[in-house]
Amino acid sequence: MRSDWPTPNVPYLKANDVCCVVREPLLEDDIPIEEKPLRAYSVAILRIVDAAHPAVNEFGLYAAEPIPPHSFVCNYIGRVHLQTEYPDSDYAVTYFGEYALDATHTGNEARFINDYRNIASRPNVAFDTYKDVDGMIQVGVWSLNKPIVPGEEILGNYGKGYWRARGVKGVLGPDWDDSWD
Ligand SMILES: C[S@@+](CC[C@H](N)C(=O)[O-])C[C@H]1O[C@@H](n2cnc3c(N)ncnc32)[C@H](O)[C@@H]1O
């Protein structure tokens, strides 16, 4: 358990909780293999007090040390289930194929990563599935092509579909731009 864990009703989880029978990945799932153990960077979960921040009074994840470009930040930990099971989750990322990784009821620090829209001009991390040295499928949080400085909010990209499904209309920032890579 982290000392800054803010939600006692949402227990901290160290490893993914697999709640369904998961088929072996197929070649078309295109899951890269990491040959070495990955070191996580130090991050802090903080309550957002800036009234101009669109998630004020919620929490966000912040760098606690410099994070170089194209680096592994941490894993996104949660429950593995079929994507069709909880389609409205606010805390789900794609695991692989038809599976989602959901941190609504339990998870780790990555569940506090906010979407970049209305906070910054671009995300500074991406979520990507990989197979770790022990052969376990993980979703990693990876920095994009800019260094992340201590104190900077770690911001992902939930995709326009996430916000449209929640009734947000109008112009939404792009889901991907090659200049981020
Ligand atoms: C995965 S959670 C992120 C962590 C969340 N802030 C918390 O404290 O639990 C997703 C939720 O965070 C908030 N959020 C994330 N990014 C946002 C953004 N760009 N604008 C407004 N709200 C955002 C929304 O309430 C969203 O449903």
The ligand as a Tripos MOL2 file, in Angstrom:
@<TRIPOS>MOLECULE
LIG
   27    29     1     0     0
SMALL
NO_CHARGES

@<TRIPOS>ATOM
      1 C1         -9.7020    7.3400  -14.5080 C.3       1 LIG1
      2 S1        -10.4320    8.5790  -13.5500 S.3       1 LIG1
      3 C2         -9.0850    9.6730  -13.2790 C.3       1 LIG1
      4 C3         -8.8910    9.9350  -11.8200 C.3       1 LIG1
      5 C4         -9.9520   10.7660  -11.1610 C.3       1 LIG1
      6 N1         -9.6390   12.1790  -11.3260 N.3       1 LIG1
      7 C5        -10.0820   10.3950   -9.7080 C.2       1 LIG1
      8 O1         -9.7790   11.2110   -8.8300 O.co2     1 LIG1
      9 O2        -10.4790    9.2540   -9.4190 O.co2     1 LIG1
     10 C6        -11.4820    9.3440  -14.7460 C.3       1 LIG1
     11 C7        -12.2800   10.5010  -14.2050 C.3       1 LIG1
     12 O3        -11.4410   11.6100  -13.9220 O.3       1 LIG1
     13 C8        -12.0590   12.8300  -14.3370 C.3       1 LIG1
     14 N2        -11.2740   13.4070  -15.4410 N.ar      1 LIG1
     15 C9        -10.1860   12.8780  -16.0150 C.ar      1 LIG1
     16 N3         -9.7020   13.6690  -16.9800 N.ar      1 LIG1
     17 C10       -10.5110   14.7410  -17.0310 C.ar      1 LIG1
     18 C11       -10.5530   15.9050  -17.8600 C.ar      1 LIG1
     19 N4         -9.6550   16.1630  -18.7940 N.pl3     1 LIG1
     20 N5        -11.5710   16.7780  -17.6510 N.ar      1 LIG1
     21 C12       -12.4940   16.5710  -16.6990 C.ar      1 LIG1
     22 N6        -12.5110   15.4900  -15.8810 N.ar      1 LIG1
     23 C13       -11.5210   14.5770  -16.0460 C.ar      1 LIG1
     24 C14       -13.4540   12.4720  -14.7650 C.3       1 LIG1
     25 O4        -14.2780   12.5600  -13.6180 O.3       1 LIG1
     26 C15       -13.2840   11.0330  -15.1910 C.3       1 LIG1
     27 O5        -14.4880   10.3160  -15.1650 O.3       1 LIG1
@<TRIPOS>BOND
     1     1     2 1
     2     2     3 1
     3     2    10 1
     4     3     4 1
     5     4     5 1
     6     5     6 1
     7     5     7 1
     8     7     8 2
     9     7     9 1
    10    10    11 1
    11    11    12 1
    12    11    26 1
    13    12    13 1
    14    13    14 1
    15    13    24 1
    16    14    15 ar
    17    14    23 ar
    18    15    16 ar
    19    16    17 ar
    20    17    18 ar
    21    17    23 ar
    22    18    19 1
    23    18    20 ar
    24    20    21 ar
    25    21    22 ar
    26    22    23 ar
    27    24    25 1
    28    24    26 1
    29    26    27 1
@<TRIPOS>SUBSTRUCTURE
     1 LIG1         1 GROUP 0 **** ****
